[in-house]
């Protein structure tokens, strides 16, 4: 019989996931920096077509009951990425 996890065990698992997310965020932002460098010289930071593609691919992996939360996460992630690119291109 599988026992229910304690609150501390659940939190430990969440902490592990947060650590993975932090590492993935750093990797993503390193690539965003390279994208900004590739855009230097006149390519616009905001590419609505690309963001639409990213959103579709991302949301296709999300269960419907989590879609509005995933949209909020992606909105923030895309905004942070654009802001970072804009700062790098100043």
N, CA, C and O atoms as CSV, one atom per row, in Angstrom:
chain,resi,resn,atom,element,x,y,z
A,1,UNK,N,N,0.842,-1.190,0.000
A,1,UNK,CA,C,0.000,0.000,0.000
A,1,UNK,C,C,0.886,1.252,0.000
A,1,UNK,O,O,1.849,1.345,0.760
A,2,UNK,N,N,0.546,2.195,-0.853
A,2,UNK,CA,C,1.293,3.447,-0.936
A,2,UNK,C,C,0.751,4.394,0.114
A,2,UNK,O,O,-0.455,4.622,0.205
A,3,UNK,N,N,1.643,4.932,0.892
A,3,UNK,CA,C,1.197,5.870,1.934
A,3,UNK,C,C,1.188,7.282,1.391
A,3,UNK,O,O,1.909,7.600,0.445
A,4,UNK,N,N,0.370,8.126,1.993
A,4,UNK,CA,C,0.357,9.537,1.635
A,4,UNK,C,C,1.647,10.185,2.124
A,4,UNK,O,O,2.168,9.846,3.187
A,5,UNK,N,N,2.147,11.122,1.327
A,5,UNK,CA,C,3.356,11.839,1.726
A,5,UNK,C,C,3.004,12.892,2.762
A,5,UNK,O,O,1.897,13.429,2.791
A,6,UNK,N,N,3.979,13.167,3.608
A,6,UNK,CA,C,3.795,14.233,4.588
A,6,UNK,C,C,4.002,15.576,3.895
A,6,UNK,O,O,4.531,15.648,2.786
A,7,UNK,N,N,3.584,16.614,4.559
A,7,UNK,CA,C,3.761,17.964,4.032
A,7,UNK,C,C,5.240,18.242,3.770
A,7,UNK,O,O,5.590,18.818,2.740
A,8,UNK,N,N,6.100,17.839,4.689
A,8,UNK,CA,C,7.541,18.073,4.504
A,8,UNK,C,C,8.088,17.309,3.312
A,8,UNK,O,O,8.937,17.835,2.592
A,9,UNK,N,N,7.634,16.096,3.080
A,9,UNK,CA,C,8.077,15.318,1.931
A,9,UNK,C,C,7.624,15.977,0.621
A,9,UNK,O,O,8.379,16.043,-0.349
A,10,UNK,N,N,6.394,16.455,0.616
A,10,UNK,CA,C,5.890,17.159,-0.566
A,10,UNK,C,C,6.702,18.416,-0.836
A,10,UNK,O,O,7.058,18.710,-1.977
A,11,UNK,N,N,6.990,19.154,0.234
A,11,UNK,CA,C,7.777,20.381,0.080
A,11,UNK,C,C,9.187,20.084,-0.398
A,11,UNK,O,O,9.749,20.850,-1.181
A,12,UNK,N,N,9.762,18.988,0.059
A,12,UNK,CA,C,11.093,18.596,-0.397
A,12,UNK,C,C,11.077,18.304,-1.886
A,12,UNK,O,O,12.001,18.685,-2.605
A,13,UNK,N,N,10.038,17.634,-2.353
A,13,UNK,CA,C,9.925,17.374,-3.792
A,13,UNK,C,C,9.752,18.671,-4.574
A,13,UNK,O,O,10.351,18.837,-5.637
A,14,UNK,N,N,8.941,19.590,-4.060
A,14,UNK,CA,C,8.766,20.893,-4.714
A,14,UNK,C,C,10.091,21.644,-4.754
A,14,UNK,O,O,10.418,22.263,-5.766
A,15,UNK,N,N,10.861,21.596,-3.658
A,15,UNK,CA,C,12.176,22.249,-3.638
A,15,UNK,C,C,13.078,21.691,-4.739
A,15,UNK,O,O,13.800,22.444,-5.393
A,16,UNK,N,N,13.036,20.392,-4.940
A,16,UNK,CA,C,13.833,19.769,-5.993
A,16,UNK,C,C,13.416,20.258,-7.370
A,16,UNK,O,O,14.260,20.546,-8.219
A,17,UNK,N,N,12.120,20.350,-7.585
A,17,UNK,CA,C,11.610,20.857,-8.866
A,17,UNK,C,C,12.008,22.315,-9.045
A,17,UNK,O,O,12.402,22.716,-10.140
A,18,UNK,N,N,11.911,23.116,-7.984
A,18,UNK,CA,C,12.316,24.521,-8.068
A,18,UNK,C,C,13.792,24.644,-8.443
A,18,UNK,O,O,14.168,25.540,-9.199
A,19,UNK,N,N,14.627,23.747,-7.917
A,19,UNK,CA,C,16.049,23.761,-8.278
A,19,UNK,C,C,16.230,23.459,-9.766
A,19,UNK,O,O,17.053,24.087,-10.432
A,20,UNK,N,N,15.469,22.506,-10.282
A,20,UNK,CA,C,15.523,22.189,-11.710
A,20,UNK,C,C,15.047,23.376,-12.539
A,20,UNK,O,O,15.650,23.709,-13.558
A,21,UNK,N,N,13.968,24.008,-12.101
A,21,UNK,CA,C,13.447,25.169,-12.816
A,21,UNK,C,C,14.470,26.306,-12.847
A,21,UNK,O,O,14.623,26.981,-13.865
A,22,UNK,N,N,15.165,26.515,-11.735
A,22,UNK,CA,C,16.175,27.573,-11.681
A,22,UNK,C,C,17.283,27.302,-12.699
A,22,UNK,O,O,17.713,28.210,-13.411
A,23,UNK,N,N,17.739,26.055,-12.765
A,23,UNK,CA,C,18.788,25.695,-13.718
A,23,UNK,C,C,18.291,25.865,-15.159
A,23,UNK,O,O,19.028,26.357,-16.014
A,24,UNK,N,N,17.058,25.463,-15.426
A,24,UNK,CA,C,16.482,25.623,-16.762
A,24,UNK,C,C,16.309,27.094,-17.117
A,24,UNK,O,O,16.513,27.486,-18.266
A,25,UNK,N,N,15.933,27.911,-16.132
A,25,UNK,CA,C,15.781,29.342,-16.368
A,25,UNK,C,C,17.117,29.956,-16.772
A,25,UNK,O,O,17.183,30.745,-17.714
A,26,UNK,N,N,18.175,29.595,-16.060
A,26,UNK,CA,C,19.502,30.125,-16.385
A,26,UNK,C,C,19.901,29.706,-17.795
A,26,UNK,O,O,20.400,30.530,-18.562
A,27,UNK,N,N,19.690,28.439,-18.152
A,27,UNK,CA,C,20.003,27.961,-19.501
A,27,UNK,C,C,19.201,28.726,-20.546
A,27,UNK,O,O,19.734,29.122,-21.583
A,28,UNK,N,N,17.905,28.931,-20.265
A,28,UNK,CA,C,17.054,29.652,-21.216
A,28,UNK,C,C,17.549,31.079,-21.407
A,28,UNK,O,O,17.617,31.570,-22.534
A,29,UNK,N,N,17.891,31.741,-20.315
A,29,UNK,CA,C,18.326,33.129,-20.409
A,29,UNK,C,C,19.689,33.249,-21.093
A,29,UNK,O,O,19.964,34.261,-21.738
A,30,UNK,N,N,20.548,32.230,-20.963
A,30,UNK,CA,C,21.803,32.229,-21.710
A,30,UNK,C,C,21.514,32.192,-23.216
A,30,UNK,O,O,22.192,32.857,-23.999
A,31,UNK,N,N,20.512,31.418,-23.609
A,31,UNK,CA,C,20.131,31.359,-25.017
A,31,UNK,C,C,19.441,32.645,-25.458
A,31,UNK,O,O,19.637,33.096,-26.586
A,32,UNK,N,N,18.642,33.237,-24.584
A,32,UNK,CA,C,18.001,34.520,-24.885
A,32,UNK,C,C,19.071,35.575,-25.157
A,32,UNK,O,O,18.917,36.413,-26.046
A,33,UNK,N,N,20.152,35.525,-24.388
A,33,UNK,CA,C,21.261,36.460,-24.605
A,33,UNK,C,C,21.845,36.278,-26.002
A,33,UNK,O,O,22.145,37.259,-26.682
A,34,UNK,N,N,22.005,35.041,-26.428
A,34,UNK,CA,C,22.534,34.771,-27.767
A,34,UNK,C,C,21.555,35.221,-28.842
A,34,UNK,O,O,21.967,35.699,-29.899
A,35,UNK,N,N,20.265,35.070,-28.578
A,35,UNK,CA,C,19.241,35.560,-29.517
A,35,UNK,C,C,19.356,37.074,-29.645
A,35,UNK,O,O,19.290,37.612,-30.750
A,36,UNK,N,N,19.529,37.763,-28.514
A,36,UNK,CA,C,19.675,39.225,-28.556
A,36,UNK,C,C,20.888,39.616,-29.390
A,36,UNK,O,O,20.835,40.564,-30.173
A,37,UNK,N,N,21.983,38.879,-29.215
A,37,UNK,CA,C,23.188,39.173,-29.995
A,37,UNK,C,C,22.917,38.973,-31.487
A,37,UNK,O,O,23.400,39.746,-32.315
A,38,UNK,N,N,22.146,37.938,-31.830
A,38,UNK,CA,C,21.813,37.673,-33.232
A,38,UNK,C,C,20.888,38.743,-33.799
A,38,UNK,O,O,20.886,38.993,-35.004
A,39,UNK,N,N,20.100,39.376,-32.928
A,39,UNK,CA,C,19.168,40.410,-33.371
A,39,UNK,C,C,19.819,41.784,-33.467
A,39,UNK,O,O,19.241,42.717,-34.023
A,40,UNK,N,N,21.026,41.899,-32.920
A,40,UNK,CA,C,21.708,43.196,-32.923
A,40,UNK,C,C,21.834,43.710,-34.349
A,40,UNK,O,O,22.237,42.976,-35.252
A,41,UNK,N,N,21.494,44.953,-34.539
A,41,UNK,CA,C,21.626,45.532,-35.859
A,41,UNK,C,C,20.323,45.692,-36.599
A,41,UNK,O,O,20.319,45.922,-37.808
A,42,UNK,N,N,19.209,45.574,-35.889
A,42,UNK,CA,C,17.975,45.935,-36.551
A,42,UNK,C,C,16.810,44.974,-36.463
A,42,UNK,O,O,15.696,45.345,-36.833
A,43,UNK,N,N,17.014,43.759,-35.990
A,43,UNK,CA,C,15.885,42.839,-35.863
A,43,UNK,C,C,15.139,43.176,-34.571
A,43,UNK,O,O,15.750,43.325,-33.513
A,44,UNK,N,N,13.814,43.295,-34.669
A,44,UNK,CA,C,12.995,43.659,-33.507
A,44,UNK,C,C,13.043,42.575,-32.434
A,44,UNK,O,O,13.080,41.383,-32.737
A,45,UNK,N,N,13.041,43.006,-31.190
A,45,UNK,CA,C,13.010,42.060,-30.070
A,45,UNK,C,C,11.697,41.295,-30.073
A,45,UNK,O,O,11.690,40.070,-29.956
A,46,UNK,N,N,10.597,42.003,-30.204
A,46,UNK,CA,C,9.283,41.347,-30.182
A,46,UNK,C,C,8.995,40.706,-31.534
A,46,UNK,O,O,8.965,41.378,-32.565
A,47,UNK,N,N,8.789,39.414,-31.508
A,47,UNK,CA,C,8.417,38.650,-32.698
A,47,UNK,C,C,7.129,37.903,-32.351
A,47,UNK,O,O,7.165,36.799,-31.807
A,48,UNK,N,N,6.001,38.518,-32.671
A,48,UNK,CA,C,4.714,37.949,-32.268
A,48,UNK,C,C,4.457,36.582,-32.896
A,48,UNK,O,O,3.825,35.723,-32.281
A,49,UNK,N,N,4.943,36.380,-34.114
A,49,UNK,CA,C,4.775,35.072,-34.752
A,49,UNK,C,C,5.504,34.003,-33.957
A,49,UNK,O,O,4.952,32.933,-33.700
A,50,UNK,N,N,6.730,34.283,-33.569
A,50,UNK,CA,C,7.520,33.328,-32.779
A,50,UNK,C,C,6.866,33.087,-31.425
A,50,UNK,O,O,6.780,31.945,-30.974
A,51,UNK,N,N,6.406,34.146,-30.775
A,51,UNK,CA,C,5.765,33.964,-29.468
A,51,UNK,C,C,4.498,33.132,-29.593
A,51,UNK,O,O,4.197,32.337,-28.703
A,52,UNK,N,N,3.761,33.295,-30.663
A,52,UNK,CA,C,2.567,32.490,-30.904
A,52,UNK,C,C,2.953,31.015,-31.041
A,52,UNK,O,O,2.276,30.143,-30.497
A,53,UNK,N,N,4.035,30.738,-31.762
A,53,UNK,CA,C,4.514,29.363,-31.907
A,53,UNK,C,C,4.950,28.779,-30.571
A,53,UNK,O,O,4.616,27.640,-30.245
A,54,UNK,N,N,5.692,29.556,-29.807
A,54,UNK,CA,C,6.160,29.105,-28.491
A,54,UNK,C,C,4.968,28.786,-27.599
A,54,UNK,O,O,4.936,27.752,-26.931
A,55,UNK,N,N,3.993,29.684,-27.597
A,55,UNK,CA,C,2.798,29.492,-26.758
A,55,UNK,C,C,2.061,28.213,-27.154
A,55,UNK,O,O,1.666,27.433,-26.287
A,56,UNK,N,N,1.876,27.996,-28.444
A,56,UNK,CA,C,1.168,26.803,-28.895
A,56,UNK,C,C,1.886,25.527,-28.496
A,56,UNK,O,O,1.268,24.575,-28.019
A,57,UNK,N,N,3.201,25.515,-28.696
A,57,UNK,CA,C,3.989,24.331,-28.345
A,57,UNK,C,C,3.947,24.078,-26.844
A,57,UNK,O,O,3.779,22.941,-26.404
A,58,UNK,N,N,4.099,25.133,-26.065
A,58,UNK,CA,C,4.111,25.018,-24.607
A,58,UNK,C,C,2.761,24.523,-24.093
A,58,UNK,O,O,2.688,23.581,-23.303
A,59,UNK,N,N,1.708,25.169,-24.550
A,59,UNK,CA,C,0.373,24.832,-24.035
A,59,UNK,C,C,-0.110,23.467,-24.507
A,59,UNK,O,O,-0.985,22.876,-23.875
A,60,UNK,N,N,0.436,22.961,-25.592
A,60,UNK,CA,C,0.042,21.633,-26.059
A,60,UNK,C,C,0.465,20.540,-25.084
A,60,UNK,O,O,-0.011,19.407,-25.167
A,61,UNK,N,N,1.354,20.880,-24.167
A,61,UNK,CA,C,1.850,19.914,-23.188
A,61,UNK,C,C,1.182,20.059,-21.815
A,61,UNK,O,O,1.529,19.355,-20.866
A,62,UNK,N,N,0.232,20.969,-21.730
A,62,UNK,CA,C,-0.370,21.314,-20.445
A,62,UNK,C,C,-1.789,20.773,-20.379
A,62,UNK,O,O,-2.558,20.937,-21.326
A,63,UNK,N,N,-2.147,20.128,-19.266
A,63,UNK,CA,C,-3.543,19.689,-19.110
A,63,UNK,C,C,-4.484,20.897,-19.076
A,63,UNK,O,O,-4.123,21.953,-18.557
A,64,UNK,N,N,-5.694,20.736,-19.633
A,64,UNK,CA,C,-6.630,21.871,-19.729
A,64,UNK,C,C,-6.885,22.584,-18.398
A,64,UNK,O,O,-7.036,23.805,-18.376
A,65,UNK,N,N,-6.935,21.853,-17.315
A,65,UNK,CA,C,-7.242,22.496,-16.027
A,65,UNK,C,C,-6.104,23.391,-15.532
A,65,UNK,O,O,-6.296,24.174,-14.602
A,66,UNK,N,N,-4.924,23.281,-16.144
A,66,UNK,CA,C,-3.787,24.124,-15.752
A,66,UNK,C,C,-3.458,25.200,-16.778
A,66,UNK,O,O,-2.518,25.973,-16.593
A,67,UNK,N,N,-4.237,25.249,-17.866
A,67,UNK,CA,C,-3.906,26.124,-18.980
A,67,UNK,C,C,-3.823,27.603,-18.593
A,67,UNK,O,O,-2.899,28.297,-19.017
A,68,UNK,N,N,-4.768,28.089,-17.802
A,68,UNK,CA,C,-4.718,29.521,-17.461
A,68,UNK,C,C,-3.493,29.847,-16.607
A,68,UNK,O,O,-2.953,30.950,-16.697
A,69,UNK,N,N,-3.053,28.904,-15.784
A,69,UNK,CA,C,-1.865,29.124,-14.958
A,69,UNK,C,C,-0.601,29.035,-15.810
A,69,UNK,O,O,0.352,29.787,-15.608
A,70,UNK,N,N,-0.607,28.108,-16.761
A,70,UNK,CA,C,0.524,27.981,-17.678
A,70,UNK,C,C,0.642,29.227,-18.547
A,70,UNK,O,O,1.751,29.676,-18.836
A,71,UNK,N,N,-0.485,29.787,-18.965
A,71,UNK,CA,C,-0.476,31.038,-19.726
A,71,UNK,C,C,0.146,32.162,-18.920
A,71,UNK,O,O,0.928,32.952,-19.450
A,72,UNK,N,N,-0.197,32.236,-17.645
A,72,UNK,CA,C,0.366,33.273,-16.775
A,72,UNK,C,C,1.872,33.097,-16.639
A,72,UNK,O,O,2.621,34.073,-16.689
A,73,UNK,N,N,2.314,31.858,-16.467
A,73,UNK,CA,C,3.740,31.576,-16.371
A,73,UNK,C,C,4.448,31.966,-17.662
A,73,UNK,O,O,5.498,32.610,-17.633
A,74,UNK,N,N,3.878,31.580,-18.779
A,74,UNK,CA,C,4.497,31.872,-20.068
A,74,UNK,C,C,4.491,33.370,-20.356
A,74,UNK,O,O,5.466,33.894,-20.896
A,75,UNK,N,N,3.412,34.068,-20.006
A,75,UNK,CA,C,3.381,35.526,-20.172
A,75,UNK,C,C,4.564,36.162,-19.452
A,75,UNK,O,O,5.244,37.028,-20.003
A,76,UNK,N,N,4.803,35.731,-18.232
A,76,UNK,CA,C,5.898,36.278,-17.437
A,76,UNK,C,C,7.245,35.915,-18.043
A,76,UNK,O,O,8.129,36.765,-18.149
A,77,UNK,N,N,7.403,34.674,-18.435
A,77,UNK,CA,C,8.666,34.220,-18.997
A,77,UNK,C,C,9.005,34.961,-20.290
A,77,UNK,O,O,10.145,35.380,-20.493
A,78,UNK,N,N,8.017,35.118,-21.152
A,78,UNK,CA,C,8.258,35.832,-22.403
A,78,UNK,C,C,8.561,37.312,-22.149
A,78,UNK,O,O,9.420,37.893,-22.812
A,79,UNK,N,N,7.866,37.912,-21.205
A,79,UNK,CA,C,8.124,39.323,-20.879
A,79,UNK,C,C,9.532,39.497,-20.306
A,79,UNK,O,O,10.231,40.443,-20.670
A,80,UNK,N,N,9.950,38.612,-19.431
A,80,UNK,CA,C,11.291,38.675,-18.854
A,80,UNK,C,C,12.337,38.513,-19.954
A,80,UNK,O,O,13.351,39.212,-19.968
A,81,UNK,N,N,12.084,37.593,-20.866
A,81,UNK,CA,C,13.024,37.367,-21.973
A,81,UNK,C,C,13.145,38.602,-22.859
A,81,UNK,O,O,14.249,38.993,-23.239
A,82,UNK,N,N,12.006,39.217,-23.187
A,82,UNK,CA,C,12.035,40.441,-24.002
A,82,UNK,C,C,12.757,41.571,-23.264
A,82,UNK,O,O,13.563,42.291,-23.853
A,83,UNK,N,N,12.461,41.717,-21.973
A,83,UNK,CA,C,13.097,42.775,-21.193
A,83,UNK,C,C,14.617,42.595,-21.141
A,83,UNK,O,O,15.369,43.562,-21.260
A,84,UNK,N,N,15.053,41.360,-20.964
A,84,UNK,CA,C,16.479,41.069,-20.930
A,84,UNK,C,C,17.119,41.406,-22.287
A,84,UNK,O,O,18.182,42.025,-22.338
A,85,UNK,N,N,16.475,41.001,-23.366
A,85,UNK,CA,C,16.989,41.335,-24.691
A,85,UNK,C,C,17.087,42.838,-24.886
A,85,UNK,O,O,18.090,43.346,-25.389
A,86,UNK,N,N,16.037,43.545,-24.484
A,86,UNK,CA,C,16.044,45.013,-24.632
A,86,UNK,C,C,17.192,45.636,-23.850
A,86,UNK,O,O,17.852,46.548,-24.349
A,87,UNK,N,N,17.441,45.158,-22.632
A,87,UNK,CA,C,18.559,45.678,-21.838
A,87,UNK,C,C,19.888,45.404,-22.503
A,87,UNK,O,O,20.771,46.261,-22.529
A,88,UNK,N,N,20.027,44.196,-23.045
A,88,UNK,CA,C,21.287,43.826,-23.694
A,88,UNK,C,C,21.550,44.637,-24.950
A,88,UNK,O,O,22.704,44.854,-25.321
A,89,UNK,N,N,20.492,45.086,-25.605
A,89,UNK,CA,C,20.634,45.810,-26.863
A,89,UNK,C,C,20.733,47.326,-26.694
A,89,UNK,O,O,20.826,48.053,-27.683
A,90,UNK,N,N,20.713,47.801,-25.462
A,90,UNK,CA,C,20.853,49.251,-25.232
A,90,UNK,C,C,22.240,49.737,-25.604
A,90,UNK,O,O,22.532,50.926,-25.476
